Amino acid sequence: MIFKNVNKQTLKLRQIFFILLLILFLLPASSAADWWPDPASGTVTTAAAVTTDEVSGTVFVDKGTTPITNVSWNATTVVVGSVIAINVHFTHVVWAVGTPQLILTINQGGTIISTIAQYLVSSSQTNMLTFLYTIAEGDDITTLSYVSMDLSGAQIYDSNGAIGMTPPPPVPTVANVALLAGSGPYTVGSVITITFNFDYLVWVKGTPQLVLNTGSPVPGYAYYSSGSGTKILNFQYTVAAGDDITKLDYWSPWALELNGGQIYSDQGIDVDLDLSTPGAEGSLGYSNALGVLGTIYPVYRFYSPGLLKHFLTTDENEKESLLANAADVWQLENSPYSVFLPQQYNAATQEQKKTLIAVHRFYNAALQTHHYTGDANEAAYLTAEAVDVWEAEGPVFYVPVGNPEGTIPVYRFYSDTLKVHLYTIDENEKQELIDTAGDIWNFEGVAYYAYP
C-alpha cells in the first residue's frame, strides 16, 4: 500500500513536471530588444566620492518584464590594478558560449573614454554573468557605467535557445563638411562658419580645430565654436589677406584635430576623425565648389578735375599705375563697392554663373571716356551697332542678379552736356545731384546691385 501511494505521488509530480516543460517550450524565444536594457532608460547610482575601501554601483533596469533585473559592480579595494566584478543579473538561468565583452564608459583623467570588461567563464549556467574590469590610472570609479554587450562571435542562451545581444554602439562619423553661409562673399576679416554634419548626436570638450587649405602656402585654422549636443558642429575661420576662398578646403583627410579636446557620442564613444579626401564628395572643397564664389574685390573710383570724368577699375595694377604715373590727372576717390572678378566667373559652376551679371566696359577714344553697363541688351547693342564709336573692353567685373540680401544699389547718371556717365552708391551724392544739378545730370536709376 505504501509503494502504491508513492507511485501515485510520483506520477502526479511527473505530470506537473511535463506540463511545466510544455509551457516553457511553448513560450516565445526572447530577443535582444525584449530584454537587453537601453542604457538611456536606466540611471547610474554610485558613491559621490570614494571615501572607503569598499564601494559599489548599480545601473538599475526598468523594462517591465525583462529577464535582466540590473547590472551592478562592487570592489573591496579601489586602487590602480585592482579588479572590479561587474554582474549582469537575470531572472532565470542563462548560458554563455564564447567570450562576450561588456562595453563600458568611465571618466579617466577628466575625459570620458570607452573601455571593456572581460567575461568570467565560470559564471555561465547561472542567473548572473560576471565581467571583470581592471582599474586603470586616472579612473574615477564613481562614473563607471555600461553601454552594451559585444558578443565578439559568442552566444548567450536561455532555456528557449539562443538570444542575441545588443551590438556595440556605433562610432559617430562625419557625413559631410560644408560652408554654412552659402555662396559668400567673404572679405578679409570676415568670419566663415564651417559645419560638420555627423550621423549621430555628438558632444564636445575643449576647442578642436580644422586645418585648412586657404589657397595660400600657409595653412589656416578654423576652431570649434558651437553645436555640442547636436548632429552639427560649427567651426569658424577668419579670412586673412592672401586667401582664395574659392579654393577653400581642409588640408587632408586627417585635418580634424582634437587640439587637446574630445568629440564623443552620448554613449561616450569617440568619433571617427577621418574625413573624405579633399575635393571628393562630402568634403569642404566639394561643398565649396558647389556653393561659394569666394572673396569679393573692391571697385576703385577715380576722378579727373581737368576732364570732369570718373573712371572705375578693379585691376590693382591699373590702379597703381594711375597713382604712380597719372596722379596729376586722376585722383583716387574711394572704393565705393565690391564685386566678383572675371576669373572667379570663369571658374564658377553653371549654377553659379546663373546668379551673376557681367558689367561690360566700353571706351570712346574721341571723348576719352569709359562707359559701364550691366544691361546685356545695351552691351550687345554697343558691341554690334556702335563699334565705330565704342570699343568693347569686355566684362570687367560681375555683380549678383537682382537685389539679394546684403547688396546695395549702384545708381547711374548721364550728362548730355559732358557726354559721360556717373556711378555712385552714395545716397547723399545721389540726392544732391538730383536736387542741385538736375540740369546737368539726368538720373537713370539703378544700374545694378553690388556688395558694400
C-alpha positions as CSV (number, residue, x, y, z in Angstrom):
1,M,0.0,0.0,0.0
2,I,2.8,2.4,0.8
3,F,4.6,1.7,-2.5
4,K,1.2,2.2,-4.3
5,N,0.8,5.6,-2.7
6,V,4.4,6.6,-3.6
7,N,3.8,5.6,-7.2
8,K,0.7,7.8,-7.4
9,Q,2.5,10.8,-5.9
10,T,5.5,10.2,-8.3
11,L,3.1,10.1,-11.2
12,K,1.5,13.4,-10.3
13,L,4.9,15.0,-9.9
14,R,5.9,13.8,-13.3
15,Q,2.7,15.1,-14.8
16,I,3.3,18.5,-13.3
17,F,6.9,18.5,-14.5
18,F,6.0,17.6,-18.1
19,I,3.2,20.3,-18.1
20,L,5.8,22.9,-16.9
21,L,8.2,21.8,-19.6
22,L,5.5,22.1,-22.2
23,I,4.6,25.6,-21.1
24,L,8.2,26.6,-21.1
25,F,8.7,25.1,-24.6
26,L,5.7,27.0,-26.0
27,L,6.9,30.4,-24.6
28,P,8.4,32.5,-27.4
29,A,12.2,33.0,-27.5
30,S,13.5,36.2,-26.0
31,S,15.0,38.8,-28.3
32,A,17.7,41.5,-27.7
33,A,15.1,44.2,-28.0
34,D,12.9,42.5,-25.4
35,W,15.4,42.0,-22.6
36,W,18.7,43.9,-23.1
37,P,18.3,47.2,-21.4
38,D,18.6,50.6,-23.2
39,P,21.3,52.4,-21.3
40,A,19.4,55.7,-21.8
41,S,16.4,54.3,-19.8
42,G,18.4,53.4,-16.7
43,T,20.1,55.6,-14.1
44,V,23.5,55.3,-12.6
45,T,23.8,55.4,-8.8
46,T,27.3,55.5,-7.3
47,A,29.0,56.9,-4.3
48,A,29.6,60.6,-4.6
49,A,33.2,60.1,-3.8
50,V,35.5,57.2,-2.9
51,T,36.0,57.6,0.8
52,T,36.2,53.9,2.0
53,D,37.9,50.8,0.8
54,E,34.7,49.3,-0.4
55,V,32.4,50.8,-3.0
56,S,29.6,49.7,-5.3
57,G,27.4,50.9,-8.0
58,T,24.3,49.8,-9.8
59,V,22.8,50.6,-13.2
60,F,19.1,49.9,-12.5
61,V,17.0,48.5,-15.3
62,D,13.3,49.3,-15.7
63,K,12.0,47.5,-18.7
64,G,8.8,45.8,-17.4
65,T,9.2,42.0,-17.6
66,T,12.7,42.0,-18.9
67,P,14.8,38.9,-17.8
68,I,17.5,41.3,-16.7
69,T,17.0,42.9,-13.3
70,N,20.1,45.0,-13.0
71,V,23.8,45.5,-13.9
72,S,25.9,46.1,-10.8
73,W,29.6,46.2,-9.7
74,N,31.5,46.1,-6.5
75,A,35.0,46.3,-5.3
76,T,36.7,45.9,-1.9
77,T,39.8,47.8,-2.9
78,V,39.8,50.8,-5.3
79,V,43.4,51.2,-6.4
80,V,45.1,51.1,-9.8
81,G,45.4,47.4,-10.9
82,S,42.6,46.1,-8.7
83,V,39.7,44.2,-10.4
84,I,36.0,45.0,-10.3
85,A,33.4,42.3,-10.8
86,I,30.5,43.6,-12.9
87,N,27.4,41.4,-12.7
88,V,24.6,41.2,-15.2
89,H,21.6,39.8,-13.3
90,F,18.9,37.7,-15.0
91,T,15.6,36.4,-13.8
92,H,16.5,32.9,-14.9
93,V,19.5,30.8,-15.8
94,V,21.5,31.6,-18.9
95,W,24.4,30.1,-20.7
96,A,27.3,31.8,-22.5
97,V,29.4,30.2,-25.2
98,G,32.5,32.1,-26.2
99,T,33.8,35.2,-24.6
100,P,31.5,38.2,-24.9
101,Q,32.7,41.6,-23.6
102,L,30.8,44.3,-21.7
103,I,31.3,47.8,-23.2
104,L,31.7,50.4,-20.5
105,T,32.4,54.1,-20.2
106,I,34.4,55.8,-17.4
107,N,35.8,59.3,-16.7
108,Q,39.5,58.8,-16.9
109,G,41.6,61.9,-16.1
110,G,38.7,64.2,-16.9
111,T,37.9,62.6,-20.3
112,I,35.0,60.1,-20.9
113,I,36.5,57.1,-22.6
114,S,35.2,53.8,-23.8
115,T,36.6,50.6,-22.3
116,I,35.7,46.9,-21.8
117,A,35.2,44.3,-19.1
118,Q,36.2,40.7,-19.9
119,Y,33.7,37.8,-19.4
120,L,34.4,35.4,-16.5
121,V,33.8,31.9,-18.0
122,S,32.9,30.3,-14.7
123,S,29.8,32.4,-14.3
124,S,27.9,30.6,-17.1
125,Q,24.8,28.4,-16.2
126,T,23.6,30.8,-13.6
127,N,21.3,33.8,-13.5
128,M,24.2,36.1,-13.3
129,L,27.0,36.6,-15.8
130,T,30.2,38.2,-14.5
131,F,32.6,40.5,-16.2
132,L,36.0,41.7,-14.9
133,Y,37.3,45.2,-15.2
134,T,40.8,46.3,-14.1
135,I,41.1,49.8,-12.6
136,A,43.4,52.0,-14.7
137,E,45.4,55.1,-13.8
138,G,43.1,58.1,-13.6
139,D,39.8,56.2,-13.4
140,D,37.0,57.9,-11.5
141,I,35.3,54.7,-10.5
142,T,32.2,56.5,-9.4
143,T,31.5,57.3,-13.0
144,L,31.6,53.7,-14.3
145,S,28.7,52.8,-16.5
146,Y,27.8,50.2,-19.1
147,V,27.0,50.9,-22.7
148,S,26.2,47.5,-24.3
149,M,27.4,43.9,-24.9
150,D,29.8,42.9,-27.6
151,L,29.3,39.3,-28.4
152,S,32.5,39.1,-30.5
153,G,31.3,35.8,-32.0
154,A,29.9,34.5,-28.8
155,Q,26.3,33.4,-28.0
156,I,24.1,33.9,-25.0
157,Y,21.4,31.2,-24.3
158,D,18.3,30.8,-22.1
159,S,16.0,27.8,-21.8
160,N,14.4,28.7,-25.1
161,G,17.6,28.8,-27.1
162,A,20.0,31.4,-28.4
163,I,19.2,35.0,-27.7
164,G,21.1,37.9,-29.3
165,M,22.8,40.8,-27.5
166,T,22.8,44.4,-28.4
167,P,25.8,45.1,-30.7
168,P,28.4,47.6,-29.8
169,P,27.3,51.2,-30.1
170,P,28.0,52.9,-33.4
171,V,31.0,55.2,-33.8
172,P,29.8,58.6,-35.0
173,T,31.3,59.6,-38.3
174,V,31.3,62.8,-40.4
175,A,28.7,62.7,-43.1
176,N,29.9,65.9,-44.8
177,V,31.6,69.2,-44.2
178,A,30.2,72.4,-45.7
179,L,30.1,76.2,-45.5
180,L,27.2,77.5,-43.6
181,A,26.9,80.9,-45.3
182,G,26.2,79.5,-48.8
183,S,27.7,81.5,-51.7
184,G,29.7,84.1,-49.8
185,P,31.0,86.7,-50.4
186,Y,33.9,86.7,-48.0
187,T,36.1,89.8,-47.4
188,V,39.4,89.9,-45.4
189,G,38.5,89.9,-41.7
190,S,35.0,88.3,-42.2
191,V,34.2,85.1,-40.4
192,I,33.4,81.9,-42.2
193,T,31.4,79.2,-40.5
194,I,32.2,75.6,-41.4
195,T,29.7,72.9,-40.4
196,F,30.5,69.3,-39.6
197,N,27.4,67.1,-40.1
198,F,27.6,63.9,-38.1
199,D,25.3,60.8,-38.3
200,Y,24.7,60.8,-34.5
201,L,24.5,63.3,-31.7
202,V,27.9,64.4,-30.5
203,W,29.3,66.3,-27.6
204,V,32.5,68.5,-27.5
205,K,35.1,69.2,-24.8
206,G,37.7,71.8,-25.4
207,T,38.4,73.5,-28.7
208,P,39.0,71.1,-31.6
209,Q,40.4,72.6,-34.8
210,L,40.3,72.1,-38.5
211,V,43.5,72.6,-40.6
212,L,42.6,74.5,-43.8
213,N,44.0,74.9,-47.2
214,T,43.1,78.6,-48.0
215,G,44.9,78.8,-51.3
216,S,48.0,80.2,-49.7
217,P,51.2,78.4,-48.8
218,V,50.5,78.6,-45.1
219,P,47.6,76.6,-43.6
220,G,44.8,78.3,-41.8
221,Y,42.9,77.0,-38.7
222,A,39.2,77.0,-38.0
223,Y,38.2,76.5,-34.4
224,Y,35.1,74.8,-32.9
225,S,32.5,77.4,-31.8
226,S,29.2,75.7,-31.2
227,G,26.9,72.7,-31.6
228,S,27.7,70.4,-28.8
229,G,24.8,68.0,-28.1
230,T,23.6,68.1,-31.7
231,K,24.5,66.4,-35.0
232,I,26.0,69.7,-36.4
233,L,29.2,71.2,-35.1
234,N,30.3,74.7,-36.2
235,F,33.9,75.8,-36.7
236,Q,34.9,79.4,-37.5
237,Y,37.7,80.8,-39.6
238,T,38.6,84.4,-40.1
239,V,39.5,85.3,-43.7
240,A,43.1,86.5,-44.0
241,A,44.9,88.6,-46.6
242,G,46.0,86.4,-49.5
243,D,43.3,83.8,-49.0
244,D,41.5,82.5,-52.1
245,I,38.2,81.3,-50.6
246,T,37.2,79.7,-54.0
247,K,39.9,77.1,-53.3
248,L,39.0,76.6,-49.6
249,D,39.2,73.0,-48.4
250,Y,40.6,71.2,-45.4
251,W,44.3,70.3,-45.6
252,S,44.0,66.5,-45.6
253,P,41.6,63.6,-44.6
254,W,43.2,64.0,-41.1
255,A,42.7,67.7,-40.8
256,L,40.2,67.5,-38.0
257,E,42.3,67.7,-34.8
258,L,41.2,67.4,-31.2
259,N,43.7,70.0,-30.1
260,G,43.6,68.5,-26.6
261,G,39.8,68.3,-26.6
262,Q,37.3,65.5,-27.3
263,I,34.3,64.8,-29.6
264,Y,32.2,61.9,-28.5
265,S,28.7,60.4,-28.6
266,D,26.1,60.2,-25.8
267,Q,27.4,56.8,-25.0
268,G,31.0,58.0,-24.6
269,I,32.2,56.7,-27.9
270,D,34.9,58.9,-29.6
271,V,34.0,60.0,-33.1
272,D,35.9,58.8,-36.2
273,L,38.1,61.8,-37.1
274,D,38.8,60.6,-40.7
275,L,37.3,62.9,-43.4
276,S,36.6,62.5,-47.1
277,T,39.5,63.1,-49.4
278,P,39.8,66.9,-50.1
279,G,37.7,67.7,-53.1
280,A,35.8,64.5,-53.0
281,E,32.0,64.3,-52.3
282,G,31.3,65.1,-48.7
283,S,34.4,67.3,-48.4
284,L,34.6,71.0,-47.7
285,G,36.1,71.6,-51.1
286,Y,33.3,69.8,-52.8
287,S,30.7,71.9,-51.0
288,N,32.7,75.0,-51.6
289,A,32.9,74.4,-55.4
290,L,29.1,74.0,-55.5
291,G,28.1,77.0,-53.4
292,V,30.9,79.5,-52.9
293,L,32.2,82.1,-55.3
294,G,34.7,83.4,-52.8
295,T,36.2,86.7,-51.9
296,I,34.7,90.0,-53.3
297,Y,37.1,92.7,-54.6
298,P,36.8,96.5,-54.4
299,V,35.9,98.7,-57.3
300,Y,38.2,101.8,-57.2
301,R,36.7,105.1,-58.4
302,F,39.0,107.9,-59.8
303,Y,38.0,111.4,-60.7
304,S,39.8,113.8,-63.1
305,P,39.1,117.5,-62.3
306,G,40.5,118.5,-65.7
307,L,38.5,116.1,-67.7
308,L,35.4,116.2,-65.4
309,K,35.2,112.4,-65.7
310,H,35.1,109.4,-63.5
311,F,36.9,106.1,-64.0
312,L,36.3,102.7,-62.4
313,T,38.6,99.7,-62.1
314,T,39.1,96.5,-60.1
315,D,42.6,96.0,-61.5
316,E,45.2,96.5,-58.8
317,N,47.9,97.1,-61.4
318,E,45.8,99.6,-63.3
319,K,45.1,101.4,-60.0
320,E,48.8,101.5,-59.0
321,S,49.8,102.7,-62.5
322,L,47.4,105.6,-62.3
323,L,48.6,106.6,-58.9
324,A,52.3,106.4,-59.9
325,N,52.1,107.8,-63.4
326,A,49.0,110.0,-63.7
327,A,48.4,111.4,-60.2
328,D,48.2,114.9,-61.7
329,V,45.3,113.8,-63.9
330,W,43.5,111.1,-61.8
331,Q,42.6,111.3,-58.1
332,L,41.6,108.2,-56.2
333,E,38.3,109.0,-54.5
334,N,37.3,105.8,-52.7
335,S,36.4,102.1,-53.1
336,P,32.7,102.5,-53.5
337,Y,31.6,98.9,-53.6
338,S,32.8,95.3,-54.1
339,V,32.3,92.8,-56.9
340,F,33.4,89.5,-58.3
341,L,36.3,89.3,-60.8
342,P,36.2,87.7,-64.3
343,Q,38.5,84.8,-63.2
344,Q,36.0,83.9,-60.5
345,Y,33.2,83.8,-63.0
346,N,35.3,81.6,-65.3
347,A,35.9,79.1,-62.5
348,A,32.3,79.1,-61.3
349,T,29.8,76.3,-61.9
350,Q,27.0,76.7,-64.4
351,E,24.6,77.2,-61.5
352,Q,26.7,79.9,-60.0
353,K,27.0,81.7,-63.4
354,K,23.2,81.9,-63.5
355,T,23.4,84.1,-60.3
356,L,25.8,86.7,-61.9
357,I,25.6,89.7,-64.2
358,A,28.5,90.8,-66.3
359,V,29.4,94.6,-66.2
360,H,30.9,95.5,-69.5
361,R,33.3,98.4,-70.0
362,F,33.5,100.4,-73.3
363,Y,35.9,103.1,-74.3
364,N,35.2,106.1,-76.5
365,A,38.6,107.4,-77.9
366,A,37.1,110.6,-79.3
367,L,35.5,111.5,-75.9
368,Q,38.3,109.9,-73.9
369,T,35.7,108.3,-71.6
370,H,34.6,105.0,-70.4
371,H,31.1,103.6,-70.2
372,Y,30.0,100.7,-67.9
373,T,26.8,98.7,-68.2
374,G,25.2,95.7,-66.6
375,D,22.4,95.6,-69.2
376,A,23.1,92.7,-71.5
377,N,21.0,94.3,-74.3
378,E,22.8,97.6,-74.1
379,A,26.2,95.8,-74.2
380,A,25.1,93.8,-77.2
381,Y,23.8,96.9,-79.0
382,L,27.0,98.9,-78.4
383,T,29.1,95.9,-79.5
384,A,27.2,95.3,-82.7
385,E,25.8,98.7,-83.7
386,A,28.2,101.3,-82.3
387,V,31.5,99.5,-82.8
388,D,32.9,102.6,-84.6
389,V,32.2,104.7,-81.5
390,W,32.6,102.4,-78.5
391,E,35.4,99.9,-78.2
392,A,34.3,96.9,-76.2
393,E,36.8,96.0,-73.4
394,G,34.8,93.0,-72.2
395,P,33.3,92.2,-68.8
396,V,35.5,93.9,-66.2
397,F,33.6,92.6,-63.2
398,Y,30.5,90.7,-62.1
399,V,27.6,91.6,-59.8
400,P,24.7,89.4,-58.5
401,V,21.4,89.0,-60.3
402,G,18.6,91.1,-58.8
403,N,18.9,92.5,-55.3
404,P,20.0,89.7,-52.9
405,E,20.3,90.3,-49.2
406,G,23.4,92.2,-48.3
407,T,23.7,94.2,-51.5
408,I,23.3,97.9,-52.2
409,P,22.2,99.8,-55.3
410,V,24.6,101.4,-57.7
411,Y,23.0,104.5,-59.3
412,R,23.7,105.8,-62.8
413,F,23.5,109.3,-64.0
414,Y,24.2,110.7,-67.5
415,S,25.3,114.2,-68.5
416,D,24.3,115.1,-72.0
417,T,26.5,118.2,-71.6
418,L,29.6,116.3,-70.6
419,K,28.7,113.2,-72.6
420,V,29.7,111.0,-69.7
421,H,28.0,108.7,-67.1
422,L,28.5,108.8,-63.4
423,Y,28.0,105.9,-61.0
424,T,27.5,106.2,-57.2
425,I,26.3,104.3,-54.2
426,D,26.3,107.4,-52.0
427,E,22.8,108.3,-51.2
428,N,23.8,111.9,-50.3
429,E,25.6,112.3,-53.6
430,K,22.7,110.9,-55.5
431,Q,20.2,113.2,-53.8
432,E,22.5,116.3,-54.2
433,L,22.9,115.6,-58.0
434,I,19.1,115.3,-58.3
435,D,18.3,118.4,-56.2
436,T,21.1,120.8,-57.3
437,A,22.4,119.6,-60.6
438,G,19.4,118.2,-62.4
439,D,20.0,120.5,-65.3
440,I,23.4,118.7,-65.9
441,W,22.9,115.2,-64.5
442,N,20.0,113.1,-65.6
443,F,19.1,110.3,-63.1
444,E,18.8,107.0,-64.9
445,G,18.0,104.8,-61.9
446,V,19.7,101.7,-60.5
447,A,22.4,100.3,-62.8
448,Y,23.0,97.1,-60.8
449,Y,23.5,95.9,-57.2
450,A,26.8,95.2,-55.6
451,Y,28.3,94.5,-52.2
452,P,29.3,97.3,-49.8
